[in-house]
Amino acid sequence: MPKSKKPAKKPTPQFRSQVLADALERQDMAAVAFALRNGNTVVPLLKPAAKGDAGEVWTFRDPNSGDVALLLFSDAKNKPANLPPAVGLQSPAWLRSFLAEHEETITTVFLDIAGPHPMQAPPAELLRALEA
């Protein structure tokens, strides 16, 4: 009797971008732009991804000013615990599309806001970097 083959397990996605982490450590905006154009980015999700969708991205709205910030992370471990627990791993195309769609609403983008090497940029600057 032949042995039954177990279905191959899908590899668990790594919620990390070493290239982005290195660029943030150097505080090098050109390297950050390269990392965002060529690698995935970790985003906090309000609603976890379901089959066929990307989930619902969580953004921060300042209660005093109403300003909206998008938070991106080089590693899911850098996401503060007080944010929603779910994360998504998004492509450069997704980030470009999301920023373009919400450019009028999002006032700033924070990268690794809680460290170890935070950076901040306006959405228009990141869009230019993604389209370069």
N, C-alpha and C positions, 0 to 999 in steps of 0.2 A: 504494500500500500504506500503510495507516495505521500510524503510529508506535505501538509498544507502550508502555503506561504502566508506569512502575516503581511497585511498591507503595510507598505512603507509609511513611516510616520513623517508628517510634514515637519520640516525643521522649524523650531520656534523662532519667530523674528527677533532680532536683537534690537532693542529699543535704545540704540546708541549710535552716534556718529563720531568716530575718533578724529576724523578730519576737521569737523566743526569744533570739537573740544580743543584740538591743537591750535586752531585759528583764534579761538576766544582766549586761550592762554596767552598768546602773543599779542592780543588786542589789535590784530591786523585785519582791517575792514576788507581789503582785497582778498585775503585768504578766507574770510568769512563768506564773502560773495561767491568765491569758487566752491566752497563747501556746500552752500545752499543750492548752487546751480547743478552740482554733480552728486549730491547724496540726499538721503532721507533726513527728515527732521521730526523730532518728537513733539507732539502737541497734546495738551490736556483736553480730555473729552468730557463733556457734560453727560452725553449719552454714548455708551460704548458702541463700537462698530458692530453692526450685524452683517450677516452674509449679504454681500452686494452693495453695502454702503460704507462710507468712511466714518460714520459716527457724527456726533454733533460737537463741534469745537467749542470749548469754553473760552470766553474772553472776559477780561476784567473791566468793569465800568466803575470809575471813580465816583463815589456817592456825592462828593462835593462839586466837582466840575462837570461830571457827565462824560469825561474823556474815556475812550475805549482803548484798551491795550490788548494786543495779541502776544501771548507768551510762547516762545519756542525754546526747546531744550536740546542740548547735545546728547543728553543721557536721561532716561527716565528717572534715574537715581537723583538727579539734580532738581526734580520737581518738588516744591515744598509740599509737605504733608497736608497743609490746610486747603489745597486745591482738590478738585474732584479726583478720585482715585484712578479713573481710567485714563489711558493714554493711547494715542494713535501714532503710527509711523507713516508720515506723509512724504510723497515724492516732490521733486522740484516743480513739476508741472502742476501738481495740486496747490503748492504754495503760491506759485505765480497766479493761478486762477483765483484763489481765495483772496489774495491781496488786491487783485484788480477788481474783483466783485465788491470788496468792502473798503476800498481805498478812501472813500468819503467818510466812513464811519470810524475806522481805526485811526487813532491819532499817533500811536507809537507802537513799536515792536520791541519787546524785551527778549534778549537771548540769555538763558541761564540766569534769570533775575535774582535768584538766591545764591549765585556763585556756583562754582568757585571763581569764575572769571566773567562776570556779567558785562553785557554790552547793550546798547539801545540804539535804535535807528528809526527814522521815519519810514512809513510804508512805501512812499514814493522812491526813496533811495534804494530800498531792497528790491522793488520792482525793476528799477533800472539795472541793478546788479544781476537779477535773474534773467533779464532779457538781453544781456550783453553777450 
